[in-house]
Amino acid sequence: MPSLVELVQSLVNGVGIGLVYGLIAIGFCVIYNASGIVNFAQGVFVMLGGMFTHAFLIKLGWPLAVAALVSIVAVAAIGVVVHVAVVRPMWNRKAPLFAIILATLAVQLLIEQIVILTMGDQPRTYPDFTPGGPLKLGDIAISYQLFWILGCGALMVALLTLFFTRTRAGRALRACSQNREAAALLGIPVDAMLMLSFALSAALGAAAGILITPTQYTAYGVGAPFGTNGFIAAIIGGFGSAPAALLGGVLLGVVQSAAIVVVGAGYKNVVALTVLLIVLLFFPQGLFGGRGKKA
């Protein structure tokens, strides 16, 4: 049996990775609530955020803040390209939603191949945002990067909440999520709102990738597992709101980390999928977001 210290340490680590899952989950929610589309290319935005930041930071020598900001903008632009080149034509032709969802999966595979050809297949990482550490609390070690993940995650959720409640674009996007046809009749540019949702989703994914890369690594193939876990987190928390999705991510991260310590790393996905199945059976609207405001 694991010791108490090992369990607490796993919970601390789980909170860190769970917050990243939560940010990815919010990206899923933004697009789903605006269009009903599940964007399975979401994970690749996480990978691109880390890859671009590594290139700007390590190879070009840019300051971290500049490298991160430019990476987020670049990935958001790629999200817009995905919408314009793939989603919008299928949407305008009234293609079935499942066909559009499969197209986003194809986009992920395509981008992964482009990354292999242009940036290689070797894992990359870069130093923690704050050098030194970890912070020691008795026998528990807390990486300084965890505080960055926590702070940036809370900030992004707060900014998203303000955006959706206090800005005209945010309110228009919420109107599209409730009834796209009625929103169009009221003069809201539904297509522009959908494009905005892809840009926001991609930016959130990129931010998640930038934050997690110092604690792990990034490579062309990390998008799929991050995307899968972010999707599970969105279902667990509920697609209804950004805070719910973030809580779902934290819960998933903690469960996976505890499973690694208790039953072994090979079972972490089994445990995560078991939790997902239980939630779907007993809480089909999610644990936290079924009745809340939409993200």
Secondary structure as GFF3:
##gff-version 3
##sequence-region A 1 295
A	DSSP	alpha_helix	4	35	.	.	.	ID=ss1
A	DSSP	alpha_helix	42	54	.	.	.	ID=ss2
A	DSSP	pi_helix	55	59	.	.	.	ID=ss3
A	DSSP	alpha_helix	64	82	.	.	.	ID=ss4
A	DSSP	pi_helix	83	87	.	.	.	ID=ss5
A	DSSP	alpha_helix	88	92	.	.	.	ID=ss6
A	DSSP	alpha_helix	97	119	.	.	.	ID=ss7
A	DSSP	beta_strand	135	137	.	.	.	ID=ss8
A	DSSP	beta_strand	140	142	.	.	.	ID=ss9
A	DSSP	alpha_helix	144	166	.	.	.	ID=ss10
A	DSSP	alpha_helix	168	178	.	.	.	ID=ss11
A	DSSP	alpha_helix	180	185	.	.	.	ID=ss12
A	DSSP	alpha_helix	190	212	.	.	.	ID=ss13
A	DSSP	three_ten_helix	213	215	.	.	.	ID=ss14
A	DSSP	alpha_helix	223	237	.	.	.	ID=ss15
A	DSSP	alpha_helix	242	262	.	.	.	ID=ss16
A	DSSP	three_ten_helix	265	267	.	.	.	ID=ss17
A	DSSP	alpha_helix	268	282	.	.	.	ID=ss18
###
